[in-house]
Amino acid sequence: MVNSKVSSEKLPSVWKPHLVVVIGLFIVATLVPAFTSDLAKSEPFKAMLATQEAINNNELVKYATVTEGSTTFTSTDSGSKTNTYVNIQAYIYKNNVEDFDTAKQLAQTIIKTYPESLNKNLIQVTLKYGYDIGIVSKWNSYNYQFNPKELNGSE
């Protein structure tokens, strides 16, 4: 016969600052979606989301992301110069990342759906093709750069 006793040890209480931190994180995690949903409806994001949707509707594109930004180059000789850009990363169905016409077509879609792109110095299109199955991945990509005014025919 086995003699088993049930232990009635009392667990230590939760450290109060730890409890405050966990509650604070819970409150922040609850409130963040309320603020970010309004941000996505603001004008710059709304226009970029429409552009992303138009590119995703292209039959050659599996999925695309659209971002805009700027880079600043500083030199002791000539000072600093800022370039602004719109960037597309388009994941395509076929391995034809070196297809200039597809890249140009996507850049022209940006000009049509995002008029603010005409005020940028550059439209960059990255065509990507590949796979990622968790344990192995392989990607091919090719970058194209376009002057928005030249694509629009205004220069």
DRENTORKOL-3810 file (N, C-alpha, C; in nm, 4 decimals):
REM DRENTORKOL-3810
@n.u->0.0837; n.v->-0.1164; n.w->0.0000; ca.u->0.0000; ca.v->0.0000; ca.w->0.0000; c.u->0.0889; c.v->0.1236; c.w->0.0000
@n.u->0.0545; n.v->0.2171; n.w->-0.0874; ca.u->0.1318; ca.v->0.3395; ca.w->-0.1014; c.u->0.0673; c.v->0.4463; c.w->-0.0152
@n.u->0.1494; n.v->0.5130; n.w->0.0596; ca.u->0.0992; ca.v->0.6187; ca.w->0.1459; c.u->0.1226; c.v->0.7532; c.w->0.0756
@n.u->0.0167; n.v->0.8196; n.w->0.0409; ca.u->0.0321; ca.v->0.9494; ca.w->-0.0259; c.u->-0.0344; c.v->1.0568; c.w->0.0567
@n.u->0.0385; n.v->1.1632; n.w->0.0728; ca.u->-0.0140; ca.v->1.2775; ca.w->0.1453; c.u->-0.0304; c.v->1.3933; c.w->0.0488
@n.u->-0.1359; n.v->1.4649; n.w->0.0640; ca.u->-0.1586; ca.v->1.5846; ca.w->-0.0169; c.u->-0.0946; c.v->1.7008; c.w->0.0561
@n.u->-0.0061; n.v->1.7672; n.w->-0.0154; ca.u->0.0638; ca.v->1.8800; ca.w->0.0436; c.u->-0.0244; c.v->2.0036; c.w->0.0337
@n.u->-0.0309; n.v->2.0772; n.w->0.1367; ca.u->-0.1120; ca.v->2.1994; ca.w->0.1361; c.u->-0.0234; c.v->2.3214; c.w->0.1554
@n.u->0.0809; n.v->2.3292; n.w->0.0680; ca.u->0.1682; ca.v->2.4453; ca.w->0.0750; c.u->0.0976; c.v->2.5661; c.w->0.0166
@n.u->0.1191; n.v->2.6798; n.w->0.0753; ca.u->0.0593; ca.v->2.8035; ca.w->0.0278; c.u->0.1529; c.v->2.8678; c.w->-0.0741
@n.u->0.0987; n.v->2.9056; n.w->-0.1913; ca.u->0.1773; ca.v->2.9707; ca.w->-0.2948; c.u->0.2041; c.v->3.1155; c.w->-0.2560
@n.u->0.3196; n.v->3.1664; n.w->-0.2955; ca.u->0.3487; ca.v->3.3066; ca.w->-0.2634; c.u->0.2574; c.v->3.3992; c.w->-0.3439
@n.u->0.2321; n.v->3.5161; n.w->-0.2939; ca.u->0.1450; ca.v->3.6119; ca.w->-0.3628; c.u->0.2195; c.v->3.6735; c.w->-0.4820
@n.u->0.1421; n.v->3.7249; n.w->-0.5773; ca.u->0.1984; ca.v->3.7869; ca.w->-0.6967; c.u->0.2604; c.v->3.9206; c.w->-0.6569
@n.u->0.3775; n.v->3.9476; n.w->-0.7127; ca.u->0.4477; ca.v->4.0719; ca.w->-0.6846; c.u->0.3650; c.v->4.1860; c.w->-0.7413
@n.u->0.3277; n.v->4.2817; n.w->-0.6613; ca.u->0.2344; ca.v->4.3869; ca.w->-0.7004; c.u->0.2791; c.v->4.4679; c.w->-0.8231
@n.u->0.4066; n.v->4.5099; n.w->-0.8335; ca.u->0.4472; ca.v->4.5820; ca.w->-0.9551; c.u->0.4284; c.v->4.4965; c.w->-1.0823
@n.u->0.4503; n.v->4.3660; n.w->-1.0702; ca.u->0.4288; ca.v->4.2771; ca.w->-1.1844; c.u->0.2822; c.v->4.2805; c.w->-1.2270
@n.u->0.1941; n.v->4.2767; n.w->-1.1332; ca.u->0.0509; ca.v->4.2814; ca.w->-1.1619; c.u->0.0132; c.v->4.4132; c.w->-1.2293
@n.u->0.0706; n.v->4.5239; n.w->-1.1855; ca.u->0.0440; ca.v->4.6551; ca.w->-1.2443; c.u->0.0927; c.v->4.6585; c.w->-1.3898
@n.u->0.2102; n.v->4.6041; n.w->-1.4171; ca.u->0.2641; ca.v->4.6010; ca.w->-1.5531; c.u->0.1746; c.v->4.5185; c.w->-1.6451
@n.u->0.1316; n.v->4.4039; n.w->-1.6004; ca.u->0.0456; ca.v->4.3168; ca.w->-1.6820; c.u->-0.0880; c.v->4.3854; c.w->-1.7109
@n.u->-0.1466; n.v->4.4486; n.w->-1.6133; ca.u->-0.2728; ca.v->4.5206; ca.w->-1.6342; c.u->-0.2516; c.v->4.6367; c.w->-1.7307
@n.u->-0.1400; n.v->4.7091; n.w->-1.7162; ca.u->-0.1091; ca.v->4.8197; ca.w->-1.8084; c.u->-0.0945; c.v->4.7714; c.w->-1.9518
@n.u->-0.0237; n.v->4.6620; n.w->-1.9723; ca.u->-0.0086; ca.v->4.6055; ca.w->-2.1069; c.u->-0.1432; c.v->4.5613; c.w->-2.1644
@n.u->-0.2272; n.v->4.5055; n.w->-2.0821; ca.u->-0.3601; ca.v->4.4642; ca.w->-2.1273; c.u->-0.4420; c.v->4.5856; c.w->-2.1724
@n.u->-0.4364; n.v->4.6936; n.w->-2.0980; ca.u->-0.5110; ca.v->4.8155; ca.w->-2.1332; c.u->-0.4583; c.v->4.8739; c.w->-2.2647
@n.u->-0.3263; n.v->4.8808; n.w->-2.2797; ca.u->-0.2674; ca.v->4.9325; ca.w->-2.4030; c.u->-0.3077; c.v->4.8458; c.w->-2.5226
@n.u->-0.3003; n.v->4.7133; n.w->-2.5061; ca.u->-0.3362; ca.v->4.6221; ca.w->-2.6152; c.u->-0.4831; c.v->4.6354; c.w->-2.6527
@n.u->-0.5662; n.v->4.6742; n.w->-2.5586; ca.u->-0.7083; ca.v->4.6929; ca.w->-2.5871; c.u->-0.7343; c.v->4.8247; c.w->-2.6587
@n.u->-0.6596; n.v->4.9296; n.w->-2.6246; ca.u->-0.6840; ca.v->5.0621; ca.w->-2.6812; c.u->-0.6163; c.v->5.0874; c.w->-2.8154
@n.u->-0.5040; n.v->5.0237; n.w->-2.8453; ca.u->-0.4294; ca.v->5.0497; ca.w->-2.9684; c.u->-0.5152; c.v->5.0293; c.w->-3.0937
@n.u->-0.5919; n.v->4.9216; n.w->-3.1082; ca.u->-0.6723; ca.v->4.9064; ca.w->-3.2298; c.u->-0.7726; c.v->5.0203; c.w->-3.2518
@n.u->-0.8241; n.v->5.0771; n.w->-3.1463; ca.u->-0.9197; ca.v->5.1869; ca.w->-3.1602; c.u->-0.8537; c.v->5.3092; c.w->-3.2237
@n.u->-0.7290; n.v->5.3357; n.w->-3.1890; ca.u->-0.6586; ca.v->5.4513; ca.w->-3.2443; c.u->-0.6042; c.v->5.4252; c.w->-3.3842
@n.u->-0.5562; n.v->5.3059; n.w->-3.4115; ca.u->-0.4976; ca.v->5.2773; ca.w->-3.5419; c.u->-0.6030; c.v->5.2610; c.w->-3.6506
@n.u->-0.7246; n.v->5.2250; n.w->-3.6173; ca.u->-0.8283; ca.v->5.2143; ca.w->-3.7211; c.u->-0.8596; c.v->5.3522; c.w->-3.7793
@n.u->-0.8567; n.v->5.4562; n.w->-3.6971; ca.u->-0.8768; ca.v->5.5922; ca.w->-3.7468; c.u->-0.7582; c.v->5.6378; c.w->-3.8315
@n.u->-0.6389; n.v->5.5933; n.w->-3.7970; ca.u->-0.5202; ca.v->5.6293; ca.w->-3.8728; c.u->-0.5265; c.v->5.5735; c.w->-4.0149
@n.u->-0.5755; n.v->5.4523; n.w->-4.0309; ca.u->-0.5858; ca.v->5.3905; ca.w->-4.1636; c.u->-0.6889; c.v->5.4607; c.w->-4.2511
@n.u->-0.7812; n.v->5.5323; n.w->-4.1889; ca.u->-0.8834; ca.v->5.6045; ca.w->-4.2656; c.u->-0.8386; c.v->5.7451; c.w->-4.3038
@n.u->-0.7230; n.v->5.7896; n.w->-4.2542; ca.u->-0.6765; ca.v->5.9238; ca.w->-4.2865; c.u->-0.6333; c.v->5.9299; c.w->-4.4324
@n.u->-0.6292; n.v->6.0480; n.w->-4.4875; ca.u->-0.6118; ca.v->6.0683; ca.w->-4.6315; c.u->-0.4878; c.v->6.0031; c.w->-4.6929
@n.u->-0.3664; n.v->6.0215; n.w->-4.6376; ca.u->-0.2517; ca.v->5.9591; ca.w->-4.7041; c.u->-0.2619; c.v->5.8064; c.w->-4.7083
@n.u->-0.3049; n.v->5.7464; n.w->-4.5984; ca.u->-0.3145; ca.v->5.6011; ca.w->-4.5945; c.u->-0.4278; c.v->5.5505; c.w->-4.6832
@n.u->-0.5351; n.v->5.6238; n.w->-4.6880; ca.u->-0.6494; ca.v->5.5855; ca.w->-4.7707; c.u->-0.6087; c.v->5.5787; c.w->-4.9178
@n.u->-0.5355; n.v->5.6792; n.w->-4.9635; ca.u->-0.4915; ca.v->5.6818; ca.w->-5.1029; c.u->-0.3919; c.v->5.5697; c.w->-5.1308
@n.u->-0.3013; n.v->5.5452; n.w->-5.0374; ca.u->-0.2040; ca.v->5.4382; ca.w->-5.0587; c.u->-0.2695; c.v->5.3008; c.w->-5.0540
@n.u->-0.3712; n.v->5.2836; n.w->-4.9709; ca.u->-0.4428; ca.v->5.1561; ca.w->-4.9675; c.u->-0.5163; c.v->5.1321; c.w->-5.0989
@n.u->-0.5718; n.v->5.2387; n.w->-5.1583; ca.u->-0.6374; ca.v->5.2261; ca.w->-5.2883; c.u->-0.5362; c.v->5.1883; c.w->-5.3954
@n.u->-0.4175; n.v->5.2451; n.w->-5.3885; ca.u->-0.3110; ca.v->5.2117; ca.w->-5.4825; c.u->-0.2680; c.v->5.0664; c.w->-5.4651
@n.u->-0.2509; n.v->5.0244; n.w->-5.3421; ca.u->-0.2129; ca.v->4.8855; ca.w->-5.3155; c.u->-0.3198; c.v->4.7899; c.w->-5.3683
@n.u->-0.4449; n.v->4.8242; n.w->-5.3491; ca.u->-0.5545; ca.v->4.7395; ca.w->-5.3987; c.u->-0.5521; c.v->4.7316; c.w->-5.5517
@n.u->-0.5260; n.v->4.8446; n.w->-5.6175; ca.u->-0.5204; ca.v->4.8451; ca.w->-5.7641; c.u->-0.4060; c.v->4.7570; c.w->-5.8147
@n.u->-0.2929; n.v->4.7609; n.w->-5.7481; ca.u->-0.1798; ca.v->4.6775; ca.w->-5.7891; c.u->-0.2090; c.v->4.5303; c.w->-5.7604
@n.u->-0.2709; n.v->4.5026; n.w->-5.6473; ca.u->-0.3069; ca.v->4.3641; ca.w->-5.6151; c.u->-0.4103; c.v->4.3084; c.w->-5.7129
@n.u->-0.4890; n.v->4.3944; n.w->-5.7755; ca.u->-0.5869; ca.v->4.3495; ca.w->-5.8737; c.u->-0.5245; c.v->4.3165; c.w->-6.0089
@n.u->-0.3978; n.v->4.3492; n.w->-6.0273; ca.u->-0.3277; ca.v->4.3150; ca.w->-6.1508; c.u->-0.3135; c.v->4.1631; c.w->-6.1580
@n.u->-0.3443; n.v->4.1057; n.w->-6.2725; ca.u->-0.3440; ca.v->3.9597; ca.w->-6.2873; c.u->-0.2056; c.v->3.8966; c.w->-6.2715
@n.u->-0.1001; n.v->3.9739; n.w->-6.2849; ca.u->0.0358; ca.v->3.9212; ca.w->-6.2717; c.u->0.0851; c.v->3.9200; c.w->-6.1271
@n.u->0.0146; n.v->3.9920; n.w->-6.0397; ca.u->0.0618; ca.v->4.0135; ca.w->-5.9029; c.u->-0.0144; c.v->3.9263; c.w->-5.8051
@n.u->0.0620; n.v->3.8539; n.w->-5.7242; ca.u->0.0035; ca.v->3.7724; ca.w->-5.6178; c.u->-0.0287; c.v->3.8599; c.w->-5.4967
@n.u->0.0671; n.v->3.9453; n.w->-5.4601; ca.u->0.0507; ca.v->4.0347; ca.w->-5.3458; c.u->0.1508; c.v->4.1482; c.w->-5.3598
@n.u->0.1121; n.v->4.2669; n.w->-5.3147; ca.u->0.2022; ca.v->4.3818; ca.w->-5.3236; c.u->0.1900; c.v->4.4694; c.w->-5.2001
@n.u->0.2996; n.v->4.5379; n.w->-5.1692; ca.u->0.2984; ca.v->4.6401; ca.w->-5.0647; c.u->0.3419; c.v->4.7719; c.w->-5.1274
@n.u->0.2874; n.v->4.8809; n.w->-5.0759; ca.u->0.3207; ca.v->5.0146; ca.w->-5.1251; c.u->0.3610; c.v->5.0988; c.w->-5.0054
@n.u->0.4770; n.v->5.1630; n.w->-5.0171; ca.u->0.5234; ca.v->5.2531; ca.w->-4.9115; c.u->0.5788; c.v->5.3791; c.w->-4.9763
@n.u->0.5889; n.v->5.4823; n.w->-4.8967; ca.u->0.6559; ca.v->5.6036; ca.w->-4.9442; c.u->0.7519; c.v->5.6493; c.w->-4.8358
@n.u->0.8525; n.v->5.7245; n.w->-4.8776; ca.u->0.9505; ca.v->5.7703; ca.w->-4.7810; c.u->1.0494; c.v->5.8656; c.w->-4.8440
@n.u->1.1575; n.v->5.8881; n.w->-4.7728; ca.u->1.2615; ca.v->5.9781; ca.w->-4.8228; c.u->1.3964; c.v->5.9321; c.w->-4.7705
@n.u->1.4992; n.v->5.9657; n.w->-4.8469; ca.u->1.6364; ca.v->5.9411; ca.w->-4.8043; c.u->1.7130; c.v->6.0720; c.w->-4.8166
@n.u->1.8028; n.v->6.0953; n.w->-4.7254; ca.u->1.8827; ca.v->6.2169; ca.w->-4.7270; c.u->2.0301; c.v->6.1788; c.w->-4.7388
@n.u->2.0957; n.v->6.2368; n.w->-4.8381; ca.u->2.2383; ca.v->6.2161; ca.w->-4.8589; c.u->2.3103; c.v->6.3427; c.w->-4.8154
@n.u->2.4098; n.v->6.3263; n.w->-4.7307; ca.u->2.4847; ca.v->6.4411; ca.w->-4.6818; c.u->2.6305; c.v->6.4275; c.w->-4.7251
@n.u->2.6837; n.v->6.5369; n.w->-4.7784; ca.u->2.8217; ca.v->6.5389; ca.w->-4.8243; c.u->2.8883; c.v->6.6661; c.w->-4.7732
@n.u->3.0153; n.v->6.6568; n.w->-4.7463; ca.u->3.0875; ca.v->6.7766; ca.w->-4.7012; c.u->3.1056; c.v->6.8750; c.w->-4.8162
@n.u->3.1046; n.v->6.8249; n.w->-4.9399; ca.u->3.1229; ca.v->6.9112; ca.w->-5.0571; c.u->2.9952; c.v->6.9834; c.w->-5.0972
@n.u->2.8878; n.v->6.9088; n.w->-5.1098; ca.u->2.7663; ca.v->6.9681; ca.w->-5.1670; c.u->2.6511; c.v->6.9810; c.w->-5.0678
@n.u->2.6727; n.v->6.9565; n.w->-4.9424; ca.u->2.5651; ca.v->6.9684; ca.w->-4.8436; c.u->2.4783; c.v->6.8441; c.w->-4.8427
@n.u->2.3483; n.v->6.8633; n.w->-4.8209; ca.u->2.2598; ca.v->6.7473; ca.w->-4.8160; c.u->2.1515; c.v->6.7576; c.w->-4.9232
@n.u->2.1110; n.v->6.6425; n.w->-4.9707; ca.u->2.0073; ca.v->6.6338; ca.w->-5.0726; c.u->1.9087; c.v->6.5268; c.w->-5.0297
@n.u->1.7787; n.v->6.5585; n.w->-5.0355; ca.u->1.6746; ca.v->6.4643; ca.w->-4.9976; c.u->1.5999; c.v->6.4169; c.w->-5.1213
@n.u->1.5882; n.v->6.2864; n.w->-5.1349; ca.u->1.5102; ca.v->6.2255; ca.w->-5.2415; c.u->1.3860; c.v->6.1612; c.w->-5.1820
@n.u->1.2726; n.v->6.1853; n.w->-5.2452; ca.u->1.1483; ca.v->6.1245; ca.w->-5.2006; c.u->1.1092; c.v->6.0159; c.w->-5.2999
@n.u->1.0372; n.v->5.9160; n.w->-5.2511; ca.u->1.0046; ca.v->5.8022; ca.w->-5.3371; c.u->0.8749; c.v->5.7344; c.w->-5.2956
@n.u->0.8201; n.v->5.6590; n.w->-5.3896; ca.u->0.7136; ca.v->5.5627; ca.w->-5.3637; c.u->0.7726; c.v->5.4282; c.w->-5.4013
@n.u->0.7542; n.v->5.3297; n.w->-5.3164; ca.u->0.8139; ca.v->5.1978; ca.w->-5.3368; c.u->0.7052; c.v->5.0910; c.w->-5.3435
@n.u->0.7148; n.v->5.0054; n.w->-5.4446; ca.u->0.6254; ca.v->4.8891; ca.w->-5.4566; c.u->0.7112; c.v->4.7645; c.w->-5.4440
@n.u->0.6669; n.v->4.6711; n.w->-5.3633; ca.u->0.7225; ca.v->4.5370; ca.w->-5.3646; c.u->0.6109; c.v->4.4459; c.w->-5.4120
@n.u->0.6256; n.v->4.3925; n.w->-5.5324; ca.u->0.5222; ca.v->4.3095; ca.w->-5.5926; c.u->0.5704; c.v->4.1653; c.w->-5.6013
@n.u->0.4991; n.v->4.0761; n.w->-5.5349; ca.u->0.5255; ca.v->3.9333; ca.w->-5.5426; c.u->0.4437; c.v->3.8804; c.w->-5.6603
@n.u->0.5122; n.v->3.8256; n.w->-5.7598; ca.u->0.4447; ca.v->3.7890; ca.w->-5.8840; c.u->0.4323; c.v->3.6372; c.w->-5.8961
@n.u->0.3380; n.v->3.5942; n.w->-5.9831; ca.u->0.3078; ca.v->3.4522; ca.w->-5.9993; c.u->0.4137; c.v->3.3759; c.w->-6.0789
@n.u->0.4764; n.v->3.4418; n.w->-6.1748; ca.u->0.5739; ca.v->3.3742; ca.w->-6.2611; c.u->0.7127; c.v->3.4329; c.w->-6.2389
@n.u->0.8131; n.v->3.3519; n.w->-6.2640; ca.u->0.9503; ca.v->3.3955; ca.w->-6.2423; c.u->0.9993; c.v->3.4802; c.w->-6.3597
@n.u->0.9386; n.v->3.5969; n.w->-6.3751; ca.u->0.9836; ca.v->3.6911; ca.w->-6.4771; c.u->1.0125; c.v->3.8263; c.w->-6.4119
@n.u->1.0997; n.v->3.8221; n.w->-6.3110; ca.u->1.1320; ca.v->3.9433; ca.w->-6.2358; c.u->1.2082; c.v->4.0444; c.w->-6.3204
@n.u->1.2643; n.v->4.0015; n.w->-6.4320; ca.u->1.3380; ca.v->4.0937; ca.w->-6.5184; c.u->1.2513; c.v->4.1496; c.w->-6.6307
@n.u->1.1199; n.v->4.1465; n.w->-6.6122; ca.u->1.0263; ca.v->4.1985; ca.w->-6.7127; c.u->1.0043; c.v->4.3484; c.w->-6.6902
@n.u->1.0745; n.v->4.4300; n.w->-6.7676; ca.u->1.0669; ca.v->4.5752; ca.w->-6.7561; c.u->0.9238; c.v->4.6259; c.w->-6.7783
@n.u->0.8522; n.v->4.5662; n.w->-6.8740; ca.u->0.7172; ca.v->4.6128; ca.w->-6.9055; c.u->0.6213; c.v->4.5954; c.w->-6.7873
@n.u->0.6340; n.v->4.4852; n.w->-6.7142; ca.u->0.5502; ca.v->4.4639; ca.w->-6.5954; c.u->0.5811; c.v->4.5699; c.w->-6.4900
@n.u->0.7084; n.v->4.5960; n.w->-6.4672; ca.u->0.7478; ca.v->4.6977; ca.w->-6.3686; c.u->0.6956; c.v->4.8347; c.w->-6.4097
@n.u->0.7070; n.v->4.8676; n.w->-6.5362; ca.u->0.6591; ca.v->4.9972; ca.w->-6.5850; c.u->0.5078; c.v->5.0075; c.w->-6.5715
@n.u->0.4376; n.v->4.8998; n.w->-6.6006; ca.u->0.2917; ca.v->4.8971; ca.w->-6.5864; c.u->0.2508; c.v->4.9230; c.w->-6.4406
@n.u->0.3208; n.v->4.8626; n.w->-6.3468; ca.u->0.2902; ca.v->4.8836; ca.w->-6.2043; c.u->0.3222; c.v->5.0264; c.w->-6.1617
@n.u->0.4313; n.v->5.0815; n.w->-6.2128; ca.u->0.4664; ca.v->5.2212; ca.w->-6.1814; c.u->0.3595; c.v->5.3160; c.w->-6.2357
@n.u->0.3083; n.v->5.2885; n.w->-6.3553; ca.u->0.2024; ca.v->5.3718; ca.w->-6.4122; c.u->0.0722; c.v->5.3589; c.w->-6.3334
@n.u->0.0483; n.v->5.2425; n.w->-6.2748; ca.u->-0.0683; ca.v->5.2256; ca.w->-6.1880; c.u->-0.0578; c.v->5.3170; c.w->-6.0670
@n.u->0.0625; n.v->5.3310; n.w->-6.0144; ca.u->0.0827; ca.v->5.4221; ca.w->-5.9003; c.u->0.0480; c.v->5.5641; c.w->-5.9410
@n.u->0.0951; n.v->5.6068; n.w->-6.0569; ca.u->0.0689; ca.v->5.7442; ca.w->-6.1012; c.u->-0.0811; c.v->5.7681; c.w->-6.1178
@n.u->-0.1522; n.v->5.6700; n.w->-6.1705; ca.u->-0.2965; ca.v->5.6845; ca.w->-6.1927; c.u->-0.3761; c.v->5.6868; c.w->-6.0627
@n.u->-0.3354; n.v->5.6049; n.w->-5.9670; ca.u->-0.4152; ca.v->5.5899; ca.w->-5.8450; c.u->-0.3650; c.v->5.6715; c.w->-5.7271
@n.u->-0.2428; n.v->5.7236; n.w->-5.7369; ca.u->-0.1839; ca.v->5.8006; ca.w->-5.6273; c.u->-0.1178; c.v->5.9254; c.w->-5.6852
@n.u->-0.1968; n.v->6.0298; n.w->-5.7132; ca.u->-0.1442; ca.v->6.1508; ca.w->-5.7775; c.u->-0.0280; c.v->6.2157; c.w->-5.7023
@n.u->-0.0212; n.v->6.1959; n.w->-5.5725; ca.u->0.0886; ca.v->6.2508; ca.w->-5.4926; c.u->0.2242; c.v->6.1977; c.w->-5.5401
@n.u->0.2240; n.v->6.0848; n.w->-5.6094; ca.u->0.3502; ca.v->6.0263; ca.w->-5.6567; c.u->0.4211; c.v->6.1159; c.w->-5.7581
@n.u->0.3462; n.v->6.2031; n.w->-5.8253; ca.u->0.4083; ca.v->6.2951; ca.w->-5.9219; c.u->0.4973; c.v->6.3984; c.w->-5.8532
@n.u->0.4787; n.v->6.4185; n.w->-5.7244; ca.u->0.5617; ca.v->6.5116; ca.w->-5.6483; c.u->0.6862; c.v->6.4441; c.w->-5.5911
@n.u->0.7033; n.v->6.3158; n.w->-5.6171; ca.u->0.8193; ca.v->6.2414; ca.w->-5.5668; c.u->0.9306; c.v->6.2426; c.w->-5.6715
@n.u->1.0520; n.v->6.2155; n.w->-5.6276; ca.u->1.1661; ca.v->6.2084; ca.w->-5.7184; c.u->1.1739; c.v->6.0750; c.w->-5.7911
@n.u->1.1131; n.v->5.9725; n.w->-5.7326; ca.u->1.1383; ca.v->5.8384; ca.w->-5.7813; c.u->1.0217; c.v->5.7452; c.w->-5.7499
@n.u->0.9956; n.v->5.6549; n.w->-5.8425; ca.u->0.9079; ca.v->5.5411; ca.w->-5.8146; c.u->0.9950; c.v->5.4176; c.w->-5.8297
@n.u->1.0026; n.v->5.3395; n.w->-5.7241; ca.u->1.0828; ca.v->5.2181; ca.w->-5.7282; c.u->0.9912; c.v->5.0975; c.w->-5.7248
@n.u->1.0119; n.v->5.0055; n.w->-5.8179; ca.u->0.9330; ca.v->4.8828; ca.w->-5.8262; c.u->1.0284; c.v->4.7653; c.w->-5.8064
@n.u->0.9968; n.v->4.6800; n.w->-5.7111; ca.u->1.0738; ca.v->4.5577; ca.w->-5.6906; c.u->0.9828; c.v->4.4403; c.w->-5.7224
@n.u->1.0190; n.v->4.3647; n.w->-5.8248; ca.u->0.9448; ca.v->4.2432; ca.w->-5.8593; c.u->1.0113; c.v->4.1267; c.w->-5.7870
@n.u->0.9299; n.v->4.0462; n.w->-5.7189; ca.u->0.9827; ca.v->3.9331; ca.w->-5.6416; c.u->0.9085; c.v->3.8061; c.w->-5.6804
@n.u->0.9836; n.v->3.6983; n.w->-5.6857; ca.u->0.9256; ca.v->3.5673; ca.w->-5.7116; c.u->1.0010; c.v->3.4663; c.w->-5.6267
@n.u->0.9281; n.v->3.3747; n.w->-5.5650; ca.u->0.9947; ca.v->3.2720; ca.w->-5.4869; c.u->0.9007; c.v->3.2037; c.w->-5.3916
@n.u->0.9604; n.v->3.1394; n.w->-5.2923; ca.u->0.8820; ca.v->3.0647; ca.w->-5.1947; c.u->0.9536; c.v->3.0649; c.w->-5.0598
@n.u->0.8746; n.v->3.0383; n.w->-4.9577; ca.u->0.9265; ca.v->3.0230; ca.w->-4.8223; c.u->0.8389; c.v->2.9200; c.w->-4.7536
@n.u->0.8941; n.v->2.8011; n.w->-4.7308; ca.u->0.8141; ca.v->2.6953; ca.w->-4.6677; c.u->0.8558; c.v->2.6714; c.w->-4.5230
@n.u->0.9205; n.v->2.7693; n.w->-4.4648; ca.u->0.9586; ca.v->2.7593; ca.w->-4.3247; c.u->1.1002; c.v->2.7084; c.w->-4.3050
@n.u->1.1293; n.v->2.5915; n.w->-4.3590; ca.u->1.2638; ca.v->2.5365; ca.w->-4.3394; c.u->1.3576; c.v->2.5747; c.w->-4.4531
@n.u->1.3027; n.v->2.6196; n.w->-4.5647; ca.u->1.3846; ca.v->2.6620; ca.w->-4.6768; c.u->1.3090; c.v->2.7688; c.w->-4.7553
@n.u->1.3836; n.v->2.8616; n.w->-4.8130; ca.u->1.3204; ca.v->2.9642; ca.w->-4.8959; c.u->1.4159; c.v->3.0021; c.w->-5.0091
@n.u->1.3580; n.v->3.0511; n.w->-5.1157; ca.u->1.4376; ca.v->3.0985; ca.w->-5.2288; c.u->1.3610; c.v->3.2118; c.w->-5.2942
@n.u->1.4286; n.v->3.3255; n.w->-5.3150; ca.u->1.3654; ca.v->3.4428; ca.w->-5.3741; c.u->1.4524; c.v->3.5001; c.w->-5.4848
@n.u->1.3877; n.v->3.5401; n.w->-5.5931; ca.u->1.4519; ca.v->3.6180; ca.w->-5.6984; c.u->1.3857; c.v->3.7544; c.w->-5.6957
@n.u->1.4641; n.v->3.8590; n.w->-5.7091; ca.u->1.4051; ca.v->3.9928; ca.w->-5.7135; c.u->1.4869; c.v->4.0813; c.w->-5.8065
@n.u->1.4199; n.v->4.1831; n.w->-5.8573; ca.u->1.4838; ca.v->4.2776; ca.w->-5.9480; c.u->1.4227; c.v->4.4140; c.w->-5.9225
@n.u->1.5075; n.v->4.5174; n.w->-5.9102; ca.u->1.4618; ca.v->4.6535; ca.w->-5.8811; c.u->1.4597; c.v->4.7395; c.w->-6.0067
@n.u->1.3556; n.v->4.8192; n.w->-6.0173; ca.u->1.3427; ca.v->4.9159; ca.w->-6.1271; c.u->1.3170; c.v->5.0524; c.w->-6.0659
@n.u->1.3719; n.v->5.1553; n.w->-6.1287; ca.u->1.3483; ca.v->5.2917; ca.w->-6.0825; c.u->1.2975; c.v->5.3750; c.w->-6.1990
@n.u->1.1932; n.v->5.4540; n.w->-6.1701; ca.u->1.1309; ca.v->5.5367; ca.w->-6.2725; c.u->1.1176; c.v->5.6794; c.w->-6.2218
@n.u->1.1303; n.v->5.7733; n.w->-6.3136; ca.u->1.1015; ca.v->5.9128; ca.w->-6.2842; c.u->0.9512; c.v->5.9318; c.w->-6.3066
@n.u->0.8751; n.v->5.9707; n.w->-6.2051; ca.u->0.7303; ca.v->5.9819; ca.w->-6.2196; c.u->0.6862; c.v->6.0789; c.w->-6.3285
@n.u->0.7590; n.v->6.1893; n.w->-6.3431; ca.u->0.7204; ca.v->6.2893; ca.w->-6.4440; c.u->0.7428; c.v->6.2349; c.w->-6.5848
@n.u->0.8493; n.v->6.1579; n.w->-6.6044; ca.u->0.8726; ca.v->6.0985; ca.w->-6.7370; c.u->0.7661; c.v->5.9940; c.w->-6.7696
@n.u->0.7281; n.v->5.9146; n.w->-6.6727; ca.u->0.6228; ca.v->5.8140; ca.w->-6.6960; c.u->0.4902; c.v->5.8781; c.w->-6.7273
@n.u->0.4648; n.v->5.9918; n.w->-6.6657; ca.u->0.3386; ca.v->6.0628; ca.w->-6.6872; c.u->0.3395; c.v->6.1436; c.w->-6.8170
@n.u->0.4582; n.v->6.1620; n.w->-6.8753; ca.u->0.4690; ca.v->6.2387; ca.w->-6.9993; c.u->0.4676; c.v->6.3895; c.w->-6.9786
@n.u->0.4942; n.v->6.4345; n.w->-6.8545; ca.u->0.4914; ca.v->6.5782; ca.w->-6.8271; c.u->0.6316; c.v->6.6383; c.w->-6.8232
@n.u->0.7312; n.v->6.5627; n.w->-6.8602; ca.u->0.8682; ca.v->6.6183; ca.w->-6.8583; c.u->0.9319; c.v->6.6006; c.w->-6.9921
END
